[in-house]
């Protein structure tokens, strides 16, 4: 997947930031932080994960749906892959 390789460094940086945010959630739960601050940390983590998902969806759509070099069969496959990922993410 060429489009993943092209954005690999950016995606990995995002994942590392998310890992740090997950650790912050753990620390917030272990500490005496008030509920509002805990909610803020969790919300920030969710936002980062949503941003990662958005970027991957955009890249997938550009490469597997909008690419003019694709056959109709390849586009159909790209649509199904995207819809399945969105279904799973939405659960």
TIRO-2110 file (N, C-alpha, C; in Angstrom, 1 decimal):
// TIRO-2110
0.8, -1.2, 0.0, N, 1, A
0.0, 0.0, 0.0, CA, 1, A
0.9, 1.2, 0.0, C, 1, A
1.1, 1.8, -1.2, N, 2, A
1.9, 3.0, -1.3, CA, 2, A
1.5, 4.2, -0.5, C, 2, A
0.2, 4.4, -0.5, N, 3, A
-0.3, 5.6, 0.2, CA, 3, A
-0.1, 5.5, 1.7, C, 3, A
-0.1, 4.3, 2.3, N, 4, A
0.2, 4.2, 3.7, CA, 4, A
1.7, 4.5, 3.9, C, 4, A
2.6, 3.9, 3.1, N, 5, A
4.0, 4.1, 3.2, CA, 5, A
4.3, 5.6, 3.1, C, 5, A
3.6, 6.4, 2.3, N, 6, A
3.9, 7.8, 2.1, CA, 6, A
3.6, 8.6, 3.3, C, 6, A
2.6, 8.1, 4.1, N, 7, A
2.2, 8.9, 5.3, CA, 7, A
2.6, 8.1, 6.6, C, 7, A
3.4, 7.1, 6.5, N, 8, A
3.8, 6.3, 7.6, CA, 8, A
4.3, 7.0, 8.8, C, 8, A
5.3, 7.9, 8.5, N, 9, A
5.9, 8.7, 9.6, CA, 9, A
4.8, 9.5, 10.4, C, 9, A
4.0, 10.2, 9.6, N, 10, A
2.9, 11.0, 10.2, CA, 10, A
2.0, 10.2, 11.1, C, 10, A
1.6, 9.0, 10.5, N, 11, A
0.6, 8.2, 11.2, CA, 11, A
1.3, 7.6, 12.5, C, 11, A
2.5, 7.2, 12.4, N, 12, A
3.2, 6.7, 13.6, CA, 12, A
3.4, 7.8, 14.7, C, 12, A
3.7, 9.0, 14.3, N, 13, A
3.7, 10.1, 15.2, CA, 13, A
2.4, 10.3, 16.0, C, 13, A
1.3, 10.2, 15.2, N, 14, A
0.0, 10.3, 15.8, CA, 14, A
-0.3, 9.2, 16.8, C, 14, A
0.1, 8.0, 16.4, N, 15, A
-0.1, 6.8, 17.3, CA, 15, A
0.7, 7.0, 18.6, C, 15, A
2.0, 7.5, 18.5, N, 16, A
2.8, 7.7, 19.6, CA, 16, A
2.2, 8.7, 20.6, C, 16, A
1.6, 9.8, 20.0, N, 17, A
0.9, 10.8, 20.8, CA, 17, A
-0.3, 10.2, 21.5, C, 17, A
-1.0, 9.3, 20.8, N, 18, A
-2.2, 8.7, 21.4, CA, 18, A
-1.7, 7.8, 22.5, C, 18, A
-0.7, 7.0, 22.3, N, 19, A
-0.2, 6.2, 23.4, CA, 19, A
0.2, 7.0, 24.6, C, 19, A
0.7, 8.2, 24.4, N, 20, A
1.0, 9.0, 25.6, CA, 20, A
-0.3, 9.5, 26.2, C, 20, A
-1.3, 9.8, 25.4, N, 21, A
-2.6, 10.2, 26.0, CA, 21, A
-3.2, 9.1, 26.7, C, 21, A
-3.1, 7.9, 26.3, N, 22, A
-3.7, 6.7, 27.0, CA, 22, A
-3.0, 6.6, 28.3, C, 22, A
-1.7, 6.8, 28.3, N, 23, A
-1.0, 6.7, 29.6, CA, 23, A
-1.4, 7.9, 30.6, C, 23, A
-1.8, 9.0, 30.0, N, 24, A
-2.3, 10.1, 30.8, CA, 24, A
-3.7, 9.8, 31.4, C, 24, A
-4.5, 9.0, 30.6, N, 25, A
-5.8, 8.6, 31.1, CA, 25, A
-5.5, 7.6, 32.3, C, 25, A
-4.6, 6.7, 32.2, N, 26, A
-4.3, 5.8, 33.2, CA, 26, A
-3.9, 6.6, 34.5, C, 26, A
-3.0, 7.5, 34.3, N, 27, A
-2.5, 8.3, 35.4, CA, 27, A
-3.6, 9.1, 36.1, C, 27, A
-4.5, 9.6, 35.2, N, 28, A
-5.7, 10.4, 35.7, CA, 28, A
-6.6, 9.5, 36.6, C, 28, A
-6.8, 8.3, 36.2, N, 29, A
-7.6, 7.4, 36.9, CA, 29, A
-7.0, 6.9, 38.2, C, 29, A
-5.7, 6.8, 38.2, N, 30, A
-5.0, 6.4, 39.4, CA, 30, A
-4.8, 7.6, 40.4, C, 30, A
-4.9, 8.8, 39.9, N, 31, A
-4.6, 9.9, 40.8, CA, 31, A
-5.9, 10.5, 41.4, C, 31, A
-5.8, 11.6, 42.1, N, 32, A
-6.9, 12.2, 42.8, CA, 32, A
-7.5, 13.3, 42.0, C, 32, A
-7.3, 13.3, 40.7, N, 33, A
-7.9, 14.3, 39.8, CA, 33, A
-9.4, 14.3, 40.0, C, 33, A
-10.0, 15.5, 39.8, N, 34, A
-11.5, 15.5, 39.9, CA, 34, A
-12.0, 15.0, 38.5, C, 34, A
-13.3, 14.6, 38.6, N, 35, A
-14.0, 14.0, 37.4, CA, 35, A
-13.9, 14.8, 36.2, C, 35, A
-14.0, 16.1, 36.3, N, 36, A
-14.0, 17.0, 35.1, CA, 36, A
-12.6, 16.9, 34.4, C, 36, A
-11.6, 16.9, 35.1, N, 37, A
-10.2, 16.7, 34.5, CA, 37, A
-10.1, 15.4, 33.9, C, 37, A
-10.6, 14.3, 34.5, N, 38, A
-10.5, 13.0, 33.9, CA, 38, A
-11.3, 13.0, 32.6, C, 38, A
-12.4, 13.5, 32.6, N, 39, A
-13.2, 13.6, 31.4, CA, 39, A
-12.5, 14.3, 30.3, C, 39, A
-11.8, 15.4, 30.6, N, 40, A
-11.1, 16.2, 29.6, CA, 40, A
-10.0, 15.3, 29.0, C, 40, A
-9.3, 14.6, 29.8, N, 41, A
-8.2, 13.7, 29.3, CA, 41, A
-8.7, 12.6, 28.4, C, 41, A
-9.8, 12.0, 28.8, N, 42, A
-10.4, 11.0, 27.9, CA, 42, A
-10.9, 11.6, 26.6, C, 42, A
-11.6, 12.8, 26.7, N, 43, A
-12.1, 13.4, 25.5, CA, 43, A
-10.9, 13.8, 24.6, C, 43, A
-9.8, 14.3, 25.1, N, 44, A
-8.7, 14.6, 24.3, CA, 44, A
-8.2, 13.4, 23.6, C, 44, A
-8.1, 12.2, 24.3, N, 45, A
-7.6, 11.0, 23.7, CA, 45, A
-8.6, 10.5, 22.6, C, 45, A
-9.9, 10.6, 22.8, N, 46, A
-10.8, 10.2, 21.8, CA, 46, A
-10.7, 11.1, 20.6, C, 46, A
-10.5, 12.4, 20.8, N, 47, A
-10.3, 13.3, 19.7, CA, 47, A
-9.1, 12.9, 18.8, C, 47, A
-8.0, 12.5, 19.5, N, 48, A
-6.8, 12.1, 18.8, CA, 48, A
-7.0, 10.9, 18.0, C, 48, A
-7.8, 9.9, 18.5, N, 49, A
-8.1, 8.7, 17.8, CA, 49, A
-9.0, 9.0, 16.6, C, 49, A
-10.0, 9.9, 16.8, N, 50, A
-10.8, 10.3, 15.7, CA, 50, A
-10.0, 11.0, 14.6, C, 50, A
-9.1, 11.8, 15.0, N, 51, A
-8.2, 12.4, 14.0, CA, 51, A
-7.4, 11.4, 13.2, C, 51, A
-6.9, 10.4, 13.9, N, 52, A
-6.2, 9.3, 13.2, CA, 52, A
-7.1, 8.6, 12.2, C, 52, A
-8.3, 8.3, 12.7, N, 53, A
-9.2, 7.6, 11.8, CA, 53, A
-9.6, 8.4, 10.6, C, 53, A
-9.8, 9.7, 10.8, N, 54, A
-10.2, 10.6, 9.7, CA, 54, A
-9.1, 10.6, 8.7, C, 54, A
-7.8, 10.7, 9.1, N, 55, A
-6.7, 10.8, 8.2, CA, 55, A
-6.6, 9.5, 7.4, C, 55, A
-6.8, 8.3, 8.0, N, 56, A
-6.7, 7.0, 7.3, CA, 56, A
-7.9, 6.9, 6.3, C, 56, A
-9.1, 7.4, 6.8, N, 57, A
-10.2, 7.3, 5.9, CA, 57, A
-10.0, 8.2, 4.6, C, 57, A
-9.5, 9.4, 4.9, N, 58, A
-9.2, 10.3, 3.7, CA, 58, A
-8.2, 9.7, 2.8, C, 58, A
-7.2, 9.1, 3.3, N, 59, A
-6.1, 8.5, 2.4, CA, 59, A
-6.7, 7.3, 1.7, C, 59, A
-7.5, 6.5, 2.3, N, 60, A
-8.2, 5.4, 1.7, CA, 60, A
-9.1, 5.9, 0.6, C, 60, A
-9.9, 6.9, 0.8, N, 61, A
-10.8, 7.4, -0.2, CA, 61, A
-10.1, 7.9, -1.4, C, 61, A
-9.0, 8.6, -1.2, N, 62, A
-8.3, 9.2, -2.3, CA, 62, A
-7.6, 8.1, -3.1, C, 62, A
-7.1, 7.1, -2.5, N, 63, A
-6.4, 6.0, -3.2, CA, 63, A
-7.3, 4.9, -3.7, C, 63, A
-8.3, 4.6, -3.0, N, 64, A
-9.1, 3.4, -3.4, CA, 64, A
-10.5, 3.7, -3.9, C, 64, A
-10.8, 5.0, -4.0, N, 65, A
-12.1, 5.4, -4.5, CA, 65, A
-12.0, 6.5, -5.6, C, 65, A
-11.2, 7.5, -5.3, N, 66, A
-11.1, 8.7, -6.2, CA, 66, A
-10.0, 8.5, -7.3, C, 66, A
-9.1, 7.6, -7.2, N, 67, A
-8.0, 7.4, -8.1, CA, 67, A
-8.6, 7.1, -9.5, C, 67, A
-8.4, 7.9, -10.5, N, 68, A
-8.9, 7.7, -11.8, CA, 68, A
-8.4, 6.4, -12.5, C, 68, A
-7.3, 5.9, -12.0, N, 69, A
-6.7, 4.7, -12.7, CA, 69, A
-7.4, 3.4, -12.2, C, 69, A
-8.3, 3.5, -11.3, N, 70, A
-8.9, 2.3, -10.7, CA, 70, A
-10.0, 1.8, -11.7, C, 70, A
-10.1, 0.5, -11.7, N, 71, A
-11.3, -0.1, -12.4, CA, 71, A
-12.5, 0.0, -11.5, C, 71, A
-13.7, -0.3, -12.1, N, 72, A
-14.9, -0.2, -11.3, CA, 72, A
-14.9, -1.3, -10.2, C, 72, A
-14.3, -2.4, -10.5, N, 73, A
-14.2, -3.5, -9.5, CA, 73, A
-13.4, -3.1, -8.3, C, 73, A
-12.2, -2.4, -8.6, N, 74, A
-11.3, -2.0, -7.6, CA, 74, A
-12.0, -0.9, -6.7, C, 74, A
-12.8, 0.0, -7.4, N, 75, A
-13.5, 1.0, -6.6, CA, 75, A
-14.6, 0.4, -5.7, C, 75, A
-15.3, -0.6, -6.3, N, 76, A
-16.3, -1.3, -5.5, CA, 76, A
-15.7, -1.9, -4.2, C, 76, A
-14.5, -2.5, -4.4, N, 77, A
-13.9, -3.2, -3.3, CA, 77, A
-13.4, -2.1, -2.3, C, 77, A
-12.9, -1.0, -2.8, N, 78, A
-12.5, 0.1, -1.9, CA, 78, A
-13.7, 0.7, -1.1, C, 78, A
-14.9, 0.8, -1.7, N, 79, A
-16.1, 1.2, -1.0, CA, 79, A
-16.5, 0.3, 0.1, C, 79, A
-16.5, -1.0, -0.2, N, 80, A
-16.9, -2.0, 0.8, CA, 80, A
-15.9, -2.0, 1.9, C, 80, A
-14.6, -1.9, 1.7, N, 81, A
-13.6, -1.9, 2.7, CA, 81, A
-13.8, -0.7, 3.6, C, 81, A
-14.1, 0.5, 3.0, N, 82, A
-14.3, 1.7, 3.8, CA, 82, A
-15.6, 1.6, 4.6, C, 82, A
-16.7, 1.1, 4.0, N, 83, A
-17.9, 1.0, 4.8, CA, 83, A
-17.8, 0.0, 5.9, C, 83, A
-17.1, -1.1, 5.7, N, 84, A
-16.9, -2.1, 6.8, CA, 84, A
-16.1, -1.4, 8.0, C, 84, A
-15.1, -0.7, 7.6, N, 85, A
-14.3, 0.0, 8.7, CA, 85, A
-15.1, 1.0, 9.4, C, 85, A
-15.9, 1.8, 8.7, N, 86, A
-16.8, 2.7, 9.4, CA, 86, A
-17.8, 2.0, 10.3, C, 86, A
-18.4, 0.9, 9.8, N, 87, A
-19.3, 0.2, 10.7, CA, 87, A
-18.7, -0.3, 12.0, C, 87, A
-17.5, -0.8, 11.8, N, 88, A
-16.8, -1.3, 13.0, CA, 88, A
-16.4, -0.1, 14.0, C, 88, A
-16.0, 1.0, 13.4, N, 89, A
-15.6, 2.1, 14.2, CA, 89, A
-16.8, 2.7, 14.9, C, 89, A
-18.0, 2.6, 14.3, N, 90, A
-19.2, 3.2, 14.8, CA, 90, A
-19.8, 2.5, 15.9, C, 90, A
-19.4, 1.2, 16.2, N, 91, A
-20.0, 0.4, 17.2, CA, 91, A
-19.7, 0.9, 18.6, C, 91, A
END
